[in-house]
Amino acid sequence: MSIHEHSLATSDGGTGASEDKIWDLPHDPYLKPLSPALCSLAETIFEEVEASSPHPKRRRRDATERKRIVVGNILANLATLHETGNLRGSIILDMRNTQQTRYDRREVATPVLREMVSALGRLGWLERKAGEYHRVRTSIRPSIKLWTTMGGLGDGPHVGRAPSAETIILKAVVSKQRIKALVDYTDTKETRRLRSEVEEINACLAGADIRFDGRPVASSFLTRHFLIEDRDAPRRFDKVGRLYGGWWQNLPRGQRHLITLEGEELADLDFKAAFARLAYWQAGSPLPEDDPYSGVVGLRRDQVKIAVLAMLCRKGPMKRLPEDLAKTGLDRSWSASKMDAAIRSRHAPIASQFGCMAGLDLMALEGNILVATLLDLARQGVPALGIHDGLMVAKSRRQQARAAMEDASRKLLGVALPVAEKPLKPSLSG
């Protein structure tokens, strides 16, 4: 199975306040070996699995083929970690037996996936950490043997995709801890439109030359995620609405300068303080001309930003300081109630949006603007790597990208959001 459950902090509603964390990826059942080198390795390992497994004299051909597909799928997922030098990351698996939905690939059934993960671990091709019931999912990562072997595969891209994967993902909140689960839905004119938009963006990326540290990397398969508040709620597509699936999205900022697009270094553009400004727009107030993450005595800009995002993405007043905020060296005189009052005072025009999960609507608005921008660029033949409130594009295309961002926000909001370029390379002094 694929991404059955994720917490608000890691998907579908995280504030994005902290970027430099271990880069774990959800299992993608639609990945498959693409290059001859990875196809050959997958076949060799599959034959080793078959030789090591007791089986009856007569085996069903379709059962054997399913195992071959699943072994290839597991290796393709692990190869995505290798292609981008993700030494610390893992692939997160959901090993529960659940009814198949539009999100699942029939050939990658959970019982076979479970069996092949166990076999590959036994043969020393991967490291496996078992999950805990209703808590941590099973995770796998390449063993040293596999990592070394993949190092000899040569230039990629090595990973491709099987057809028919769903691009419009709908999840429901299923616990007080805001754990999410995938929910099925019936297609409508709206979902078909949303799907066609994402497919057009993916088609543009599929034809682009994307490299990481000089190595070709297969383009990611972007999906757009929406959220409803429980399984029985009407199927709506107006909350969260962010694009996920780009391997560059969770890449630590200090490594993004290693990406090239169409043979060029990247320009990193984002909407300045987009979340706060969208909250003002949503409240019917003029957008602030100054930096909305400044102006609170005793707090740095990054601290104000974390607090504002947290208050927009929670229910009720702040009762406890967010962990990300506590890790910034915040002065001990700041309590949750003091922080809540300070932020409400600084942003009185949007005080009504704090503590009511307004962030879920703001993410959808942000997603609409980014999708409109990426579509505009794709139709100009300009591939761009989206990151929630911004994008990365070849440096020679920065002016086209800036114009597309401003135009998309102007069309959807009636006013252009300011755009800034951020440095990609780490500071020598930092």
C-alpha positions as CSV (number, residue, x, y, z in Angstrom):
1,M,0.0,0.0,0.0
2,S,1.0,3.6,-0.2
3,I,0.4,6.7,2.0
4,H,-2.5,5.5,4.1
5,E,-1.7,7.7,7.1
6,H,0.4,10.7,7.9
7,S,0.3,13.2,10.7
8,L,-0.4,16.9,10.3
9,A,3.2,17.7,11.0
10,T,4.6,15.7,8.1
11,S,1.9,16.0,5.4
12,D,-1.4,17.6,4.5
13,G,-1.1,20.6,6.8
14,G,2.4,21.0,8.2
15,T,3.4,24.6,8.5
16,G,6.8,24.0,6.8
17,A,8.5,25.9,9.6
18,S,11.3,23.3,9.9
19,E,12.9,22.0,6.7
20,D,16.1,20.3,7.8
21,K,14.8,17.0,9.1
22,I,15.4,13.4,8.1
23,W,14.0,12.9,4.7
24,D,11.7,9.9,4.9
25,L,9.5,9.1,1.9
26,P,6.2,7.2,1.7
27,H,6.2,4.0,-0.3
28,D,5.0,4.5,-3.9
29,P,3.4,1.3,-5.3
30,Y,3.7,2.7,-8.9
31,L,7.5,3.0,-9.0
32,K,9.4,0.5,-11.2
33,P,12.9,0.0,-12.5
34,L,13.5,2.0,-15.6
35,S,17.2,1.8,-16.6
36,P,18.6,-1.5,-18.0
37,A,21.1,-1.5,-15.1
38,L,18.4,-1.4,-12.4
39,C,16.1,-3.8,-14.3
40,S,19.0,-6.3,-14.5
41,L,19.7,-5.8,-10.7
42,A,16.1,-6.3,-9.9
43,E,15.9,-9.5,-11.9
44,T,19.1,-10.9,-10.3
45,I,17.8,-10.2,-6.8
46,F,14.4,-11.7,-7.7
47,E,16.1,-14.9,-8.8
48,E,18.0,-14.9,-5.6
49,V,14.7,-14.5,-3.7
50,E,13.1,-17.4,-5.6
51,A,16.1,-19.7,-5.1
52,S,16.1,-19.0,-1.3
53,S,12.3,-19.7,-0.9
54,P,10.8,-23.1,-0.6
55,H,7.9,-23.5,-3.0
56,P,5.9,-26.3,-4.5
57,K,6.9,-28.0,-7.7
58,R,4.1,-26.3,-9.7
59,R,3.7,-22.6,-9.1
60,R,1.1,-20.3,-10.7
61,R,2.8,-18.1,-13.3
62,D,0.8,-15.0,-12.2
63,A,1.9,-15.4,-8.6
64,T,5.5,-15.5,-9.6
65,E,5.1,-12.5,-11.8
66,R,3.5,-10.5,-8.9
67,K,6.5,-11.3,-6.8
68,R,8.8,-10.1,-9.6
69,I,6.9,-6.8,-9.9
70,V,6.9,-6.3,-6.1
71,V,10.7,-6.9,-5.8
72,G,11.2,-4.4,-8.6
73,N,8.9,-1.9,-6.9
74,I,10.7,-2.2,-3.6
75,L,14.1,-1.7,-5.3
76,A,12.8,1.3,-7.3
77,N,11.6,3.0,-4.1
78,L,15.0,2.4,-2.4
79,A,16.7,3.7,-5.6
80,T,15.0,7.0,-5.1
81,L,16.9,7.4,-1.9
82,H,20.2,6.6,-3.6
83,E,19.6,8.8,-6.7
84,T,19.4,11.9,-4.4
85,G,22.1,10.9,-1.9
86,N,19.6,10.5,0.8
87,L,21.8,8.6,3.3
88,R,19.6,9.0,6.3
89,G,16.1,8.6,4.8
90,S,13.8,5.6,4.8
91,I,10.8,4.4,2.8
92,I,7.7,4.3,5.0
93,L,5.4,1.3,4.3
94,D,1.8,0.6,5.4
95,M,1.6,-3.2,5.9
96,R,-2.1,-3.4,6.9
97,N,-4.6,-5.5,5.0
98,T,-7.2,-3.0,3.8
99,Q,-9.7,-3.0,0.9
100,Q,-8.1,-1.7,-2.3
101,T,-9.1,1.7,-3.5
102,R,-8.3,4.1,-6.4
103,Y,-4.9,4.7,-4.7
104,D,-3.6,1.2,-4.8
105,R,-1.8,-0.8,-7.5
106,R,-3.4,-4.2,-7.9
107,E,-0.1,-5.9,-8.6
108,V,1.5,-4.6,-5.4
109,A,-0.8,-6.3,-2.8
110,T,0.1,-6.0,0.8
111,P,0.6,-9.8,1.5
112,V,3.2,-10.0,-1.3
113,L,4.8,-6.7,-0.3
114,R,5.2,-8.0,3.2
115,E,6.6,-11.3,2.0
116,M,9.2,-9.7,-0.3
117,V,10.3,-7.1,2.3
118,S,11.0,-10.0,4.6
119,A,12.9,-12.0,2.0
120,L,15.0,-9.0,0.9
121,G,15.8,-8.3,4.5
122,R,16.8,-11.9,5.1
123,L,19.1,-11.8,2.1
124,G,20.8,-8.6,3.3
125,W,19.5,-6.3,0.6
126,L,17.6,-3.9,2.9
127,E,17.3,-2.9,6.6
128,R,13.8,-3.1,8.0
129,K,12.3,-1.5,11.1
130,A,9.0,-3.0,12.1
131,G,6.1,-0.7,12.8
132,E,4.0,-0.4,15.9
133,Y,0.2,-0.9,15.9
134,H,-1.5,2.5,15.4
135,R,1.8,4.3,15.8
136,V,4.9,4.0,13.7
137,R,4.8,2.5,10.2
138,T,7.2,-0.1,9.0
139,S,10.3,1.5,7.4
140,I,13.0,0.1,5.1
141,R,16.2,1.5,3.8
142,P,19.0,0.1,1.6
143,S,21.6,-2.1,3.3
144,I,25.2,-1.2,2.8
145,K,25.4,-4.0,0.2
146,L,22.5,-2.6,-1.8
147,W,23.8,1.0,-1.5
148,T,27.2,0.0,-2.8
149,T,25.7,-2.0,-5.6
150,M,23.5,0.9,-6.7
151,G,26.6,3.0,-6.8
152,G,27.9,1.0,-9.7
153,L,24.7,1.3,-11.8
154,G,26.0,4.3,-13.8
155,D,24.0,7.3,-15.0
156,G,20.3,7.3,-14.6
157,P,17.5,8.0,-14.3
158,H,17.0,4.5,-13.0
159,V,13.4,4.8,-11.8
160,G,10.2,5.0,-13.8
161,R,6.4,4.7,-13.2
162,A,3.7,2.3,-13.9
163,P,0.6,3.9,-15.5
164,S,-2.7,4.9,-13.8
165,A,-1.5,6.3,-10.5
166,E,-4.0,8.6,-8.8
167,T,-3.0,12.3,-8.7
168,I,-5.8,13.7,-6.6
169,I,-5.6,12.4,-3.0
170,L,-8.4,12.9,-0.5
171,K,-7.8,12.1,3.2
172,A,-9.9,12.2,6.3
173,V,-9.0,12.9,9.9
174,V,-9.5,9.7,11.8
175,S,-8.2,10.4,15.4
176,K,-7.9,13.1,18.0
177,Q,-4.2,13.2,17.1
178,R,-5.3,14.2,13.6
179,I,-4.0,11.1,12.0
180,K,-5.1,10.9,8.3
181,A,-6.4,8.0,6.3
182,L,-7.1,7.8,2.6
183,V,-10.7,7.9,1.6
184,D,-12.3,6.9,-1.8
185,Y,-14.5,9.3,-3.8
186,T,-16.5,9.4,-6.9
187,D,-15.2,11.5,-9.8
188,T,-16.9,14.7,-10.7
189,K,-16.3,17.5,-13.1
190,E,-14.2,19.2,-10.4
191,T,-11.9,16.2,-9.7
192,R,-11.4,15.6,-13.4
193,R,-10.3,19.2,-13.8
194,L,-8.0,19.0,-10.8
195,R,-6.5,15.8,-12.1
196,S,-5.9,17.2,-15.6
197,E,-4.1,20.2,-14.1
198,V,-1.7,18.0,-12.1
199,E,-1.2,15.7,-15.1
200,E,-0.2,18.7,-17.3
201,I,2.4,19.8,-14.8
202,N,3.7,16.3,-14.4
203,A,4.0,15.9,-18.2
204,C,6.1,19.1,-18.3
205,L,8.4,17.8,-15.6
206,A,8.7,14.4,-17.3
207,G,10.3,15.9,-20.3
208,A,12.8,18.1,-18.3
209,D,16.5,17.4,-17.6
210,I,16.6,17.3,-13.8
211,R,19.9,16.5,-12.1
212,F,21.1,16.2,-8.5
213,D,24.8,16.7,-8.0
214,G,25.3,16.1,-11.7
215,R,23.4,12.8,-11.8
216,P,20.1,12.5,-13.8
217,V,17.1,12.0,-11.6
218,A,13.7,10.9,-12.9
219,S,11.1,13.6,-12.5
220,S,8.8,13.1,-9.5
221,F,5.1,12.3,-9.8
222,L,3.3,15.2,-8.2
223,T,0.0,14.6,-6.4
224,R,-2.4,17.1,-4.9
225,H,-3.7,16.4,-1.4
226,F,-7.0,17.5,0.1
227,L,-8.5,17.0,3.5
228,I,-11.9,16.4,5.1
229,E,-12.6,16.3,8.8
230,D,-13.9,12.8,9.1
231,R,-14.6,9.7,7.0
232,D,-18.4,10.6,6.8
233,A,-17.9,14.2,5.8
234,P,-19.0,15.3,2.3
235,R,-16.2,14.7,-0.3
236,R,-14.9,18.2,-0.8
237,F,-11.7,19.5,-2.3
238,D,-11.3,22.9,-0.7
239,K,-8.9,22.3,2.2
240,V,-5.1,21.8,2.1
241,G,-4.8,21.3,-1.7
242,R,-1.0,21.3,-1.7
243,L,1.2,19.5,-4.2
244,Y,3.3,16.7,-2.8
245,G,5.7,14.1,-4.3
246,G,8.6,16.3,-5.4
247,W,11.8,14.8,-4.0
248,W,13.2,18.3,-3.8
249,Q,10.4,19.5,-1.5
250,N,11.8,18.0,1.7
251,L,15.5,18.2,0.6
252,P,17.4,20.2,3.2
253,R,17.9,23.8,2.0
254,G,21.6,23.3,2.2
255,Q,21.5,20.7,-0.6
256,R,19.1,22.4,-3.0
257,H,21.9,24.2,-4.8
258,L,23.0,20.8,-6.1
259,I,19.9,20.6,-8.3
260,T,20.2,21.7,-11.9
261,L,17.3,22.1,-14.4
262,E,17.8,22.1,-18.1
263,G,21.6,22.3,-17.5
264,E,21.3,25.4,-15.3
265,E,21.6,26.3,-11.7
266,L,18.4,27.3,-10.1
267,A,16.7,30.5,-8.9
268,D,14.6,30.0,-5.8
269,L,11.5,32.2,-5.8
270,D,8.8,32.4,-3.2
271,F,5.9,34.6,-2.2
272,K,7.0,36.8,0.7
273,A,5.2,35.9,3.9
274,A,2.5,34.3,1.8
275,F,0.6,32.5,4.6
276,A,0.2,35.6,6.7
277,R,-0.7,37.8,3.7
278,L,-3.3,35.2,2.5
279,A,-4.8,35.3,6.0
280,Y,-5.3,39.1,5.7
281,W,-6.9,38.6,2.3
282,Q,-9.2,35.9,3.6
283,A,-10.3,38.3,6.4
284,G,-11.1,41.0,3.9
285,S,-8.3,43.3,5.2
286,P,-5.7,45.1,3.1
287,L,-2.5,43.1,2.7
288,P,0.3,44.4,5.0
289,E,3.0,46.4,3.2
290,D,5.6,45.7,5.9
291,D,6.9,42.2,6.9
292,P,4.1,40.5,8.9
293,Y,6.7,38.4,10.6
294,S,8.4,41.4,12.2
295,G,7.4,43.9,14.8
296,V,7.0,41.8,18.0
297,V,9.4,43.1,20.6
298,G,11.6,40.3,22.0
299,L,11.1,37.9,19.1
300,R,13.1,37.3,16.0
301,R,11.5,37.0,12.6
302,D,11.7,33.2,12.4
303,Q,10.1,33.0,15.9
304,V,7.2,35.2,14.9
305,K,6.7,33.2,11.7
306,I,6.6,29.8,13.5
307,A,4.1,31.3,16.0
308,V,1.8,32.8,13.4
309,L,1.7,29.6,11.3
310,A,1.1,27.5,14.4
311,M,-1.8,29.7,15.5
312,L,-3.4,29.6,12.1
313,C,-3.2,25.8,12.0
314,R,-4.6,24.9,15.4
315,K,-7.9,24.8,17.3
316,G,-8.3,27.1,20.2
317,P,-5.8,29.4,21.9
318,M,-2.2,28.4,22.2
319,K,-1.8,26.4,25.4
320,R,1.7,25.1,24.8
321,L,4.6,26.5,22.8
322,P,5.2,24.6,19.6
323,E,8.3,22.4,19.7
324,D,9.9,24.2,16.7
325,L,9.5,27.5,18.5
326,A,11.0,26.1,21.7
327,K,14.1,25.0,19.7
328,T,14.9,28.5,18.5
329,G,16.5,29.7,21.7
330,L,13.3,31.5,22.8
331,D,13.7,33.5,26.0
332,R,12.2,31.6,28.9
333,S,10.0,34.5,29.8
334,W,7.7,33.6,26.9
335,S,4.8,31.4,27.9
336,A,2.2,30.1,25.5
337,S,-0.4,32.6,26.7
338,K,2.0,35.5,26.4
339,M,2.9,34.4,22.9
340,D,-0.7,34.1,21.9
341,A,-1.5,37.6,23.2
342,A,1.5,39.1,21.5
343,I,0.7,37.6,18.1
344,R,-3.0,38.6,18.3
345,S,-2.0,42.2,19.2
346,R,0.5,42.4,16.3
347,H,-2.1,41.0,13.9
348,A,-5.4,42.3,15.2
349,P,-7.1,42.4,11.7
350,I,-6.8,38.6,11.4
351,A,-7.2,37.7,15.1
352,S,-10.4,35.9,14.3
353,Q,-8.5,33.4,12.1
354,F,-6.2,32.2,14.9
355,G,-7.2,29.0,16.6
356,C,-9.9,27.9,14.1
357,M,-7.8,25.8,11.7
358,A,-8.0,28.6,9.1
359,G,-4.6,27.4,7.8
360,L,-6.3,24.5,6.0
361,D,-8.2,26.9,3.8
362,L,-5.1,29.1,3.4
363,M,-3.1,26.1,2.2
364,A,-5.8,25.4,-0.5
365,L,-5.6,29.0,-1.6
366,E,-1.9,28.8,-1.7
367,G,-2.1,25.6,-3.7
368,N,-4.5,27.1,-6.2
369,I,-2.0,30.0,-6.8
370,L,1.0,27.6,-7.2
371,V,-0.9,25.3,-9.5
372,A,-2.0,28.2,-11.7
373,T,1.7,29.4,-11.8
374,L,3.1,26.0,-12.7
375,L,0.4,25.6,-15.4
376,D,1.2,29.0,-16.9
377,L,5.0,28.1,-17.0
378,A,4.3,24.6,-18.4
379,R,2.4,26.1,-21.3
380,Q,5.4,28.4,-22.0
381,G,7.6,25.3,-22.0
382,V,9.2,26.2,-18.7
383,P,9.6,23.4,-16.2
384,A,9.5,24.5,-12.5
385,L,9.9,22.7,-9.2
386,G,7.1,23.8,-6.9
387,I,7.5,24.1,-3.1
388,H,4.1,25.0,-1.6
389,D,4.6,28.8,-1.5
390,G,7.2,29.1,-4.2
391,L,9.2,27.3,-6.9
392,M,12.7,26.7,-8.3
393,V,13.4,27.4,-11.9
394,A,16.4,27.6,-14.2
395,K,18.1,31.0,-13.6
396,S,17.6,32.2,-17.2
397,R,13.8,31.7,-16.6
398,R,13.6,33.7,-13.3
399,Q,11.8,36.7,-14.8
400,Q,9.2,34.5,-16.6
401,A,8.6,32.7,-13.3
402,R,8.3,35.9,-11.3
403,A,5.8,37.3,-13.8
404,A,3.8,34.0,-13.7
405,M,3.7,34.0,-9.9
406,E,2.5,37.6,-9.7
407,D,0.0,37.1,-12.5
408,A,-1.5,34.0,-10.8
409,S,-1.9,35.7,-7.5
410,R,-3.4,38.8,-9.1
411,K,-6.0,36.7,-11.0
412,L,-7.0,34.7,-8.0
413,L,-6.8,37.5,-5.3
414,G,-7.2,40.7,-7.2
415,V,-3.8,41.8,-5.9
416,A,-0.3,40.5,-6.7
417,L,1.6,38.9,-3.8
418,P,5.2,40.1,-3.5
419,V,7.8,37.7,-4.8
420,A,11.4,37.4,-3.5
421,E,14.4,35.4,-4.6
422,K,16.2,33.5,-1.9
423,P,19.9,32.4,-2.0
424,L,20.3,28.7,-2.6
425,K,23.9,28.2,-1.7
426,P,24.8,28.0,2.0
427,S,26.5,31.0,3.4
428,L,30.2,30.6,3.9
429,S,29.9,32.4,7.3
430,G,27.1,30.1,8.4
